[in-house]
């Protein structure tokens, strides 16, 4: 398979995991874990996709990575309580 196809599959998987954990799972302990997994997959895809390019492209990649890491930290805080 092409690299773009693999990236698309991983990105769709991550988005589905995040949406699935937010809307369909009502267990308090499982939903944040699934959300963390989805966010980490998105971080990996952001790094691979936006790693090469102009400064603007790299900047928006950093914004995406920061947003995913903030979501991971919020889910870790929710798991702690």
C-alpha positions as CSV (number, residue, x, y, z in Angstrom):
1,X,0.0,0.0,0.0
2,X,1.0,3.6,-0.5
3,X,2.2,5.7,2.4
4,X,-0.7,8.1,1.9
5,X,-3.2,5.2,2.2
6,X,-1.6,4.0,5.4
7,X,-1.7,7.5,6.8
8,X,-5.3,7.9,5.9
9,X,-6.2,4.5,7.5
10,X,-4.4,5.4,10.8
11,X,-6.0,8.9,10.9
12,X,-9.5,7.5,10.4
13,X,-8.8,4.9,13.0
14,X,-7.7,7.6,15.5
15,X,-10.7,9.8,14.8
16,X,-13.1,6.9,15.1
17,X,-11.6,5.9,18.5
18,X,-11.9,9.5,19.8
19,X,-15.5,9.8,18.6
20,X,-16.4,6.3,19.8
21,X,-15.0,7.0,23.3
22,X,-16.7,10.3,23.6
23,X,-20.2,9.4,22.4
24,X,-20.8,5.6,22.8
25,X,-18.8,4.5,25.8
26,X,-20.3,5.5,29.1
27,X,-17.9,3.7,31.5
28,X,-15.9,6.2,33.4
29,X,-12.6,4.3,33.3
30,X,-12.6,3.0,29.7
31,X,-13.5,6.1,27.7
32,X,-10.4,8.2,28.6
33,X,-8.1,5.2,27.9
34,X,-9.6,4.8,24.4
35,X,-9.4,8.6,23.9
36,X,-5.7,8.6,24.9
37,X,-5.0,5.8,22.4
38,X,-6.7,7.7,19.6
39,X,-4.8,10.9,20.5
40,X,-1.5,9.2,20.5
41,X,-2.2,7.7,17.1
42,X,-3.0,11.3,15.9
43,X,0.2,12.6,17.3
44,X,2.1,10.0,15.4
45,X,0.3,10.9,12.2
46,X,0.9,14.6,12.8
47,X,4.6,14.0,13.2
48,X,4.8,11.9,10.0
49,X,2.6,14.1,7.9
50,X,3.7,17.6,8.9
51,X,7.4,16.8,9.7
52,X,8.6,17.9,6.3
53,X,7.5,21.1,4.7
54,X,7.6,24.9,5.1
55,X,7.7,26.7,8.4
56,X,3.9,27.3,8.3
57,X,3.2,23.6,7.7
58,X,5.5,22.6,10.5
59,X,3.9,25.3,12.8
60,X,0.4,23.8,12.2
61,X,1.8,20.4,12.9
62,X,3.0,21.6,16.2
63,X,-0.4,23.1,17.0
64,X,-2.0,19.7,16.2
65,X,0.5,17.8,18.4
66,X,0.0,20.3,21.3
67,X,-3.8,19.9,21.1
68,X,-3.6,16.1,21.2
69,X,-1.1,16.2,24.1
70,X,-3.4,18.5,26.0
71,X,-6.3,16.1,25.4
72,X,-4.1,13.2,26.7
73,X,-3.2,15.2,29.9
74,X,-6.8,16.0,30.5
75,X,-7.8,12.3,30.2
76,X,-4.9,11.3,32.5
77,X,-6.2,13.8,35.1
78,X,-9.7,12.4,34.7
79,X,-8.4,8.9,35.2
80,X,-6.6,9.9,38.3
81,X,-9.8,11.0,40.1
